[in-house]
Amino acid sequence: MTDLFSKFDALIGEREALLSTGVRDPFSLVMESVKSPTVAMCNGKETILLGTYNYMGMTFDDDVLEAGKQALDNFGSGTTGSRVLNGTYAGHRECEEALKEFYGMDHAMVFSTGYQANLGIISTMAGKDDYIILDIDSHASIYDGCALGNAQIVAFRHNDVEALEKRLKRLPAEAGKLVVLEGVYSMLGDIAPLKEMVAVSKAAGAMVLVDEAHSMGFIGEHGRGVAEAAGVIDDVDFIIGTFSKSVGTVGGFCVSNHPKFEVLRLVCRPYVFTASLPPSVVATAATSIRKLMHAGNKRAHLWENSKRLHQGLRDLGFSLGTPEAQSGIIAVIMPDMLKGAQMWQALLERGLYVNLARPPATPAGMTLLRCSLCAEHSSEQVTQILGIFEAAGKDVGIL
Amino acid sequence: MTDTAIYDRIAAQIEPFNKKGVALTESTTFASDLEWDSLTVMDFVAAIEDEFDIIITMNMQAEIETVGQLVAAVEKLTA
């Protein structure tokens, strides 16, 4: 008899070897209490949070919390149903209205997570004889959307406009094509050349989907994302996003101007065959989205934080994922998994939490310490963060 | 174009990625014999696509394990 778990033996071995060196397990951290968008208690120690994607710091906003409490009182703790049956409450509709206004688009569909939004839209839009053309460094939810559907999948080199254009030209002219891009790639924090990519995609007759999970609320004049900043948002057919980053709760969505968009509510399986978001969640999301429309000052402060951390880490001698700050993510490249785990722990022991990211999630087999900044990080916190990085880097022997 | 011509052109594309100098035959496998990781596979597929001006979808890549299977796939795509 084969133990079905034996396929994981290599990973189990690798983990045991890492933990036997004495480092703490980087993937089982518990936040014992959370004091603000930027501070939590971890292992009994007050810890600055620098790896939460809570870009706009909305998780403790007074209006957002109040909306959630009211919805709990008025609508109960959960919907216990699908969006297409008993699971659409007034709050779900309000949330979709807020998204339509935020993006200036005609249609919005709220999913239970951002992962499901990609899973649903990608698998439903591209059928058997259609082509999905995607960046090789796409997020797991995009690949899983491809795996759930049965379209033909074509990958091109990360952020390479020419490689995309060449592949589009080789595909049959009459075939349906969906180009899938991300505004910000979350591993290195680099942004896509959307202006050029959307142009070559449209020239080839393809529809374009852009995942703006890591740019919503922050990038672009109105916080609509990289497509807005690049001036091509009107040429994008679908924008996918999430509530679990700038919006500060959980959930996912797709917005679009396509006149037939609403039919997706009937045919998109990850929308239909799952329970809808709890009323308190959609209430907090709708309130947060409306506040993000007018968050120009917070956007400016977040850019300041990101640029300052990037410059500071570079000056200390760390090697970073991008030549300059391009988003709210600053990725610090570690020499290997062991050094990465040691550095992660040294930071944590000094009161700083960042994400440790490892293959296969990372490109080119890299181990990364991924920092994501928050508009609520004070300038003093950024100074503290740089001090902790310097001390930890010396402890571990990276600097 | 004959099989052999395609085989030779593919072999030439494999060359720069064949770090261990593995002797090639039609039954050489990319994963086990050449020990390519996913990044190498990506670069190699892009090279083959450009060499023959074709698209090898990820769906097709999943079915191709050996050099011979790749030759057959390229032959079909360029026919």
Interface residues (C-beta under 8 A of the other chain):
Chain A: Y131 I136 C146 Q152 I153 V154 A155 F156 R157 A163 K166 R167 R170 L171 P360 A364 G365
Chain B: D37 S38 L39 M42 A46 E49 D50 D53 I54 I55 T57 M58 N59
